[in-house]
Amino acid sequence: MIFGPCPPEDAEGCILAHRTALPNRVLKKGRRLTGQDCAEIAAAGIDGLMVARIEPGDTGEDAAAEQLATAAAGAGLETDTAFTGRMNLYAATNGVLVVDADAVTAANRIDPAITFATLPNYSKVLAGRMVATAKIISFAVPEEQLGAAENALRGAVRVAGFSPRKVGLVATQLPHLKPSTMDKTRRVLEDRLLPSGSTILSEHRVAHSREAVAEALRSLKEEGADFLILFGASAVVDRQDVLPAGLDLAGGTVHHLGMPVDPGNLLMLGSLDGIPMLGAPGCARTPKENGFDWVLDRLLAGLEVHPDDITAMGVGGLLMEIGTRPQPREGKRKGEAARIAALILGAGKSSRMGGANKLLATLDGKTLIRHAAEAAAGAGLSQTVLVTGHLAEEVGAQVEDLDVTLVHNPDFADGMAGSIRTGMNALAADTDAVIVLLGDMPRIGSDVLKRLIGTYRENDNSLIVTATADGKRGNPVLWDRRFFEALKSLSGDVGARHIIGENPGFVAEVEIGSAARLDLDTPDALRQAGGKLPEPKG
């Protein structure tokens, strides 16, 4: 191909390199110029054009893209029509994308004008999703280089389609694990299985012992399960722990423990008489992507997973927990310039109050939620967000005269984490730090919040400032913006205590006495504090 300037009178049959405006129309880039086009260009006073002239032995961009894409397409893929030097490949079925990375790299090194790009290897894809594209950058490429790229790419991309499986679920129980948490775990797993058409054949909830696990596994196999998943009430931390020991006792094999993917480190891979078995890490109780997904999807697509495959997952294996690890070179906004907000959690059902909403209880002539809102209002904060849930209108009415942003968490029954996420998403984009307050701690006043703020501003390493009572950590807690993504990633009926535990070098404590641990969860606690529940509505 010859590329360069050309006078209009010599440009017939050439390909126009750049968009060209004429008095009555526009000629688009890539147009093959006709004699009429050239005459109008000359009449418009344009004396030179940038064009491409196809030479013998060249293949035009659309035909070249089609050849590359067609060669690369393996099973489970569909193509569309080539246009502007591009041809795309799409998944024809739900499954896992499998790419010969070496072949793609080899093809891309033949000629800079020949390019082929894909989604990450082993991506889960749904039917209709674009998974790869062949793009020719120039208007034509030499047939020799195109042929070499075509040979390199042949069959390099495919989608391994999912096969429906009958999943046997074993879930062990300990006193700390709520049945509602186990119910939600099953629902999350069912959602994960949907793209493959797989279903849970049966769930066995058993004691957290090797004997109970072994018996459940054997029973599920007899019931016809062709895929086994184990959720332990506590994490697998050793080869002799309950889940691997239970698989051994059942006659199965543990192929691998652990993986370099975070979250997902505590995964177990095994089998029982040829039936794949996965021991799920605790993070798989949530819908957030984690290492469990990566292995589950491959197995559901019929792909073998070996220990070497798992140990190769470390590059790219740092997922959502990155938000809990602040970068030391990130600087705080100094002094009074820091914008600090308050987030008040007021969405709970008050299940221990016997039906009443504790936030509407009164103490010292004010409702509990009013105490929290006034404390925030008096602390000189940039914004106050109140998350509502149960009896949202009644709770919101208590603060309607204050400068408070109300946001509703429709999933408040699922636990505290959802309310934290809802509130964090309502903060102004320029917020530097947030104080998270519980709505049922009326002895937290503006003075306490100001002390937390003062400690935060004094030291660049004080990224988490927590109130304490006699040295024991309580509430409220101030969080620097470097932890905002971690707070938004919380799930379930838990707070953020684990983030504090993971970052001891960034934690500062402010002793405020008993107020840090005084929350009024029961009628007795409320009465002892001098408060009273709201009158029931007639």
N, C-alpha and C positions, 0 to 999 in steps of 0.2 A: 504494500500500500504506500502510495506517495501522498504526503500531507504537506500543504503549504499554500501560499497565496496564488491566486489565479485571476486574470481579468475575466469579466462576465462573458465575453464572446468565446472564450475557450473552456467554459465551465459546464457545458451541457454533458449530462451523464455523471457528473461528479456528485459527491455527497456534501451537503452544506454543513460546515463545522459549527456555525453559531447562528442563533436566531437573527433574522434580518427583517427589519420593518420596511415595507413599501407603502406608497401613498394610500392604497386601497386594501391591502392585506398584509399578513405577516407570514413569512416563510420560517418554518420551524427547523431547529437543529436536526440533522439527520435526514433531511429531505433530499431525494435524488433529483437534481435540477433538470428541468425540461428546457427546450429551446425558448418557449414562451417566458419561463421564469427568467432566463438569462437576458432576454430582450427587455423585460420590465425593470430588471436590476440596472441595466445600462441606462435606460431612460430616466431612472431615478437619480442619475448622477453618481452612482457607486462604481468606482473604477477598479476595485479589487476585492476579492473574497477569499476567506480561508476555507479550503475544501480538501476532501480526501478523494483520491483516485484509486479505485480498486485495480490491482494488478493481477495478471494470471498467477494462479497458485494461492490466491487469497480466498478466505471464506468470510462472508459478511457477518456482522455482529449477531443478528438474530439467528441465522443458521448455525453459527458457531456455539452460541449459548444453548440452543436446542440439542446439539450433539453432545455437549458436556453433560447437561442435566440428564439426558436420556441414558447416557453411559453410566452415570453415577447411581441412578435409581435402582434400588434393589426391591425386595419384597415389602409390601405394606405402604407403598408410596404412589402418588398420583402427580402428574405434571399439568401445567397449563400452557397457554400459547406464549411463545417468545415475543418480547416487545422491547424496543430500545436497548437491545443487546442483553436482555435479562430473561432468564427462565427459572421459575420457582418450582420447588418440590413440596408437596403437601402430604401429611399423614392421611392414609386411607382408612385407618382404624385407630382405636385407642391402644396405646402401648408405650414402649420405651424405644427411643431413638438410639440406634447403634451405628457408630461412625468408625471407619478405618482412618484414624487420625494421621497415620504415616502416609497413606495414599493421598489424602487431601493436601497435606503439606508438600508432598512431592509435586503434585499438579500445580500448586500455586507458585512453585519455584521455577517453572519452565519458561514463563514469559510474564512480565509485569502486567500485560494487558489481559491475561487470562486469570480470572479469580473464581474461587468457589468457597462459599461460607456456609456454616451449619450452626444449629443450636448446640449447646454443650453436649458432649457425649453422655449417653444414658439419661437424657432428659425424659421425664414423663410427658407424653403428648396426647392430645385428643384428636379424633378424626377431624380433618379440615384445617389443622394448624400448619402454617408454613414452617418447614424444618430446615430447608436449605435453599440456596440460590446460586445459579451460575451467572456471572456477569462478565461481559466482554467490555473492557474500558474503551478500546479504540473502535473505529468503525469496521475494521476487518482484522483478521489475524492470519498469518501464514498457515497453510494446511499442515505443514510438517510439525510445527509446534502444537497446533490443535490436536493432531493425531496422538502426539506423545501425552498430552494432558488427558485426552480421552481414554487412552490405555491405562494411565495411572489411576484414574477415577473409577474404572469399571466395577460396578457393584459395591462402591465404597460406603453407601448410605442405605440403611433399611430401618423399618420399624418392626420390632418384635411385638406382635400383637398380644394383648392380654388374653388369658384363658380363665373363665369363671372357675373359682375354687370353692369348695365347701370347707369353711374355716372352723376349726375347733378352738375355742378360747378357754384357757385356764387362767383364773384370776385368784391369787391367794389373798387371804384376809388376815389383818391384825387389828387390834382395838382402835388404833388411831385412824384407820382408813374408813371414811364414811361410806355407807351404801350409795349415797347420792353421787359421790365421786366415782365409784365403780360403775354406776349407771351411765354417767357422762362419758367415762372412758370407753364403754361399749359403743355409745352413739358416735363418738369421734372415730373409732375404728371402722364402724359401718360406713361412715362418709368416705374414709380412705379407700374402702373396698369398692365403692360404687363404680368408678371408671372401668374396673375389670369385670364387672358383673358378678363378683364374688359375694357370698353371703356368709353370715355366721350360722353354721349348722346347729351349734349348741354351745352354751357357756357353762362351765363348771366353776363355781366359787367354792374354794376349799381352804383348809387350814394352811398356814405358811410352814409346811414341813415337806421334807423330801418324799416321805411315804404318800402323802396326800397328792402331791404333784404327779408322782409316778402313776398312781391309780387313775387320776383324771386323764392323763395322756393315753393310757391303755384303753380306757373306756371310750374316749373320743375316737380313737382309731377304729374300734369295733363298731361305733355308730356310723362310720363312713367318712369321717373327716379326711381330706387329702391335703390339708395345710394346717399347721398348728402354731398358735401364738400364745405366749405366756406373758402375763403381767404380774410381776411380783409386788407384794405389799411393801417390800423394801428392796433396794437396789442390789444387783449382783456385784459383789466386790471381790470375789475370790472364786477360783475354780471349784472349791469344795462348798460353795454357798448353796442355798436351798434349791434354786432352779436348776443349775447344772447337775447337782447331785440327784435331783428328782429325775432328770432325763437319763442319767446313768442307770438309776434303779429300774426305770421302765424298759431298759434295753436299747436306748438310743445312743447317739454319738454327739458329743460337743465338738464342733469343728473350729470354733473361734470365739474368744471373749474379748470385748472391747473394740473400739474403732477410733481413728484419729479425726473424728467429726464432732464438733461441739456446737449445739447440744446433740447428744446421741452416743457419748462415750461408752455407756454401760450396756451396749447391745450384746446379745448372745446369738450365735448362729449354730444350728445343729440339725439333726434329722432323726427320725424314728422309723425304721424299716422302710427307708426310701421316701418318707413323707417329710417335706421341708418343715423346719421348726425355727421360729424366731422368738427369742426372749427380749421383750420390749424394754427400752430404757424408760425412766420416769417421764421424760419430756414427751413421749409418744401419747401421754394422756391428753395433750393439747393438740389443736389442729395446726400449730406452727410447723413449718418444714424442719425436719431434723434427720439425723443419720438413719433412723428407722425407715423413713420413707425411701431413701436411696436403695436400701437392700430389699425392702418389701416389694417395690415396683419391679425390680429386676427378676425376682423370683416369680411374681405373678405373670411376668411376660415369658416365663420358661427359660430364662437365662441362668446359667450356672454362676454361683457366687462362691469364690474360694477365698481363703485367708489372704492371699496375695492381692486379690481385688480390693478387699477391705483396707488393708494397710496402705494401699495406694491412694486412698481417698483424702489424705491430709491436705494436699494442695487444693484450696477452695473449700476446705472443710470447716472453716470458721464461719459459723452462721450467725443467728440473731444475737448471741450473747456478747458480741463485740461491743455492744453499747455499755456493758458494765465495766469496761476497762478503759479508763480515761487516758488520753495522751498527755504525758507530762509537759510537753512543750506548748500545750494550749494555755493561754493566759486568761485570767479573769479580767472582767471589766472592773476597774478600780473604784473603790470608795463609793460615794453616793451615786455614781453613774450607773451602778448595777441595778437592773430592773428585777425586782423580786416580787413574786406573786404568791397568793395563797390558794390552796385547793382544799375545800371542805368536803368531806365525804358524808353525805346525808341521804343515802339511797337504801339502806338496809331495811329488812322486814321486822326488826326488833323481835325475833322469834322467842326470846327468853322473857319477854315482857307480858306474856299472856294475852296477846292480841292487840295491845295498844302500841302506838308508835312512840318510842321513848323520846324522840326528838321534839315532840309536842308536849312532853312533860314540863312542868314549871319548877323552877328553883330560884329563890330570891326574886320572885315576881316576873321572871322571864323564862321563855321556853329554852330548852337546851340548845337548839339550833340557833336561837337568837344570841346566846352567849358567845358561841363560836364566831358568828358573823360580826358581832360588835368587836371582838378581839382583833379580827383581821382588819376591820375598818379603822381601828385606832392605831395601827402599826405602821402607817405610811407606805403601804404597798402599792405596786403598780396596777394590780388587778386582783380581784377576788372571784373565784369560780366556786359555785356550790353545785354538786352533783346530787340530783334527786332521783328517787325511784319509787318506793312504797309511799302512798299518799302524797304524791309529788305536789299537787296543788296546795294542800294544807301546809306542807313544809315551806314551799316557796312564798306563801302569803305572810309568813313570819318575818321575812326580810325584804319585803317589797319596797320599803322606803329607803333601803340601803343601796349603795353602789355595788351590787353583786350580780354577776353573770350566772344565770340559771341554765344548766344543761341537764337533760334527762337521760338516764341509762335504762333503756327498755329491758335489758337483761340483768337487772339488779339482783334477781333471785339467784343468779349463778355465782355470786360472791364478790368480794372486795376488788379483785383485780380488774374486773370489767369497769367498775366505777372509776378506778384510778386511770385506766386508759381513756375513758370518756372525758374526764376532767383534763388530762394532759393534752388531749387533742383540741381542747377549747382555749388553751393558753395563747396569748399573743406571740407572734413569731420571734419577737425580739426579747423574750423573757430570758433572764440570765440564771435565775434560780427560783424554786418553788418550795413553799412550806406546806406540807401535807398535814392537815388537821382532821381529827375525828370529830364528828358532830356531837358526840355525847360526852365530851370532856369539858365541863363548864368552868373548871378552875384554871384553865389556860387563858390568861389575859393578854392584853397588848404588850405588857411589860415582858412577858416570856418570849413572845415573838421577836421583840426588839433585841433581846439578849442573844437569841439564835442568830439574828442578822448581824449583830456586832461581831460575834465569833467568826462568822463566815467571812466578813470583810477584813478581819485582822490578819489572816494567814492564807497564803495562796494554796496551801495543801489542804485546807479545811473545805473539802468539796461536799461532805455529808456532815451535817450538824444535828445531833440528836439530843433531846432532853433526857435526863436521867433522874431517878428517884433512889437516893441512897446508893448510887453507883450502878443501879440496874437500868438498862435502856428502856425508854418508853416512847411517848409521843408528846408533841409533834416532832417531825423530822424535816430538816431543810435539805434540799437536793440541788446541787449545781446542774446546769444544763447538760453537762457531759453524761449524765445518767438519764436524760429524758427518754432516749430510745429504749433503754432497758426497762423503764417504768411503763412505757407503752407496750412492751412485749410480755407483760405479766399475764398470767391466766389462772383461772380457778378461784377458790375461796382462800387466797393467801395474799399477804401483803408483800413488802419488799425487804424483809429482814435478811434474806439470803444475800442480797446485793451489798448490804452493810458488811456481812461476814466475809464477803469476797474481796473487800477493799479496805482492810484495816488501816492502811497507811494514809487514807484520805478522810478518816472519821475523826470528828471533834465532838466532845461531850460537854453539855451544859447542865449542871446540877440545879434542879428546880424544886426538889422535894416531892412529896406524895402526889402532887397534881399530875406528874408525868405518867402515872400508872392508874389514875382514878378514872375509870369509865363506868357509867351507870347502866349496866346490862340487865339487871333484874329489879322487880318491884321492891325487894328488901334493900338492895343497894341504894335505890332512889330514896326510899323513906329514911334510911340512916343518914343520907346527905341532907335531909330536910326538904326534899322535893315531893311532888305528887303527880300522879298520872292524869292525863286529860279526862274529862268526863265523857263517858260513852254517849254517842249520839242516839237520841230517841227516834 
